[in-house]
Amino acid sequence: MSLNFNDKVVVVTGAGNGLGRSHALLFAALGARVVVNDLGGSGTGEGSDANVADSVVAEIKASGGDAVANPDSVTNGDKIIQCAMDHFGQVDIVINNAGILRDKSFHKMSDDDWDLVYQVHLQGAFKVSRAAFPHMRDQAYGRFVMTTSAAGIYGNFGQANYSAAKLALHGLSQTIAIEGRSKNINSNTIGPVAASRMMGTVMTDDAMELLKPECVSPLVAWLSHETCNATGELFEVGAGWMSQVRWQRSQGAYFDPKGFSIDDVANAWDIVKDFSDPIYPSSIGLTFKAIQGNPHLNDDI
Ligand SMILES: NC(=O)c1ccc[n+]([C@@H]2O[C@H](COP(=O)([O-])OP(=O)(O)OC[C@H]3O[C@@H](n4cnc5c(N)ncnc54)[C@H](O)[C@@H]3O)[C@@H](O)[C@H]2O)c1
């Protein structure tokens, strides 16, 4: 088996460094034409440098691949997609990867730290994806990969801004998956761990060596392939390990909706939190199904 992207155009945001660069190089090696987007700013979002995207394009071309550099911020997502249309006439795959960190403990977090992290991660992915979506609908094919983080899935000290934006990306992905389903547009989310300038501040040198970005890119490529039917799903990946993450819910306790007390909640608490017979809900419909299962509800409610 040899999967390729010979007729595909891929946009990789934040592709000048770390994970994005690795994704871009892999897609190009597998035959895709690649838009290498990178603003080229600092790890905390200051400044810009067009050479950062240019150098990855040079690497791709030196290996016989086809790519174009784009230095726009993801907050101008329409320009990035326009670049793909101008150079390649189509856009098939969008890898939302660009990111920055502005870590502060919550009580010290400024409006600027919150706003900039939100803008790059969540608003940026929204702008790029929304600009690409109509083209994908027209051609009845598209793939999105969003980049979340364990910090988003589980929370992490000092990363309120980052974790909020990162988990929101999975919410965005799940709804794009629902709205894109009838047009063969899939969207999935990865939570990577990889050595990069972003992780250099929180990991030892030994750990950094084991965590090659190249261990994340094959999953990104597979999720982007036309033969992969995963959509709305979430994966963790790093250092040669990958795994799917999903919601788990207890069966729950039922109360009489005509009225119940704080004492009723306290008495049923063990049942609310009992995961001995869990379900794995995957749609909003299953929330309403659980509510409708309340034995106290009248048939006509
Ligand atoms: N490295 C990890 O272990 C890890 C863990 C969890 C999540 N992530 C996520 O993976 C993604 C890539 O991270 P990385 O570790 O490779 O970081 P990195 O800093 O090496 O690369 C991020 C790239 O994004 C670019 N960028 C920043 N703001 C931009 C903007 N407004 N427009 C366009 N480009 C912009 C930067 O210039 C940089 O080249 C990020 O979204 C990050 O949050 C990384």
The ligand as an ORCA input file, in Angstrom:
! r2SCAN-3c Opt
* xyz 0 1
  N       4.920     20.800     20.490
  C       4.035     20.211     21.270
  O       4.338     19.310     22.050
  C       2.606     20.624     21.198
  C       1.724     20.104     22.151
  C       0.377     20.398     22.051
  C      -0.053     21.228     21.027
  N       0.835     21.743     20.142
  C       0.327     22.620     19.097
  O       0.907     22.250     17.868
  C       1.002     23.408     17.024
  C       2.432     23.547     16.516
  O       3.264     23.747     17.640
  P       4.859     23.624     17.579
  O       5.236     22.945     18.836
  O       5.291     23.085     16.289
  O       5.254     25.190     17.719
  P       6.271     26.103     16.921
  O       6.366     27.364     17.707
  O       7.514     25.364     16.606
  O       5.518     26.386     15.547
  C       4.363     27.178     15.489
  C       4.429     27.992     14.223
  O       3.232     28.786     14.132
  C       3.592     30.027     13.572
  N       2.597     31.035     13.898
  C       2.377     31.605     15.099
  N       1.390     32.517     15.006
  C       0.991     32.522     13.705
  C      -0.004     33.239     12.995
  N      -0.764     34.182     13.598
  N      -0.162     32.988     11.682
  C       0.605     32.056     11.050
  N       1.583     31.366     11.688
  C       1.755     31.586     12.996
  C       4.942     30.347     14.196
  O       5.651     31.308     13.454
  C       5.599     28.980     14.217
  O       6.401     28.764     13.072
  C       0.533     24.574     17.869
  O      -0.826     24.843     17.596
  C       0.671     24.068     19.281
  O      -0.204     24.721     20.178
  C       2.158     21.477     20.219
*
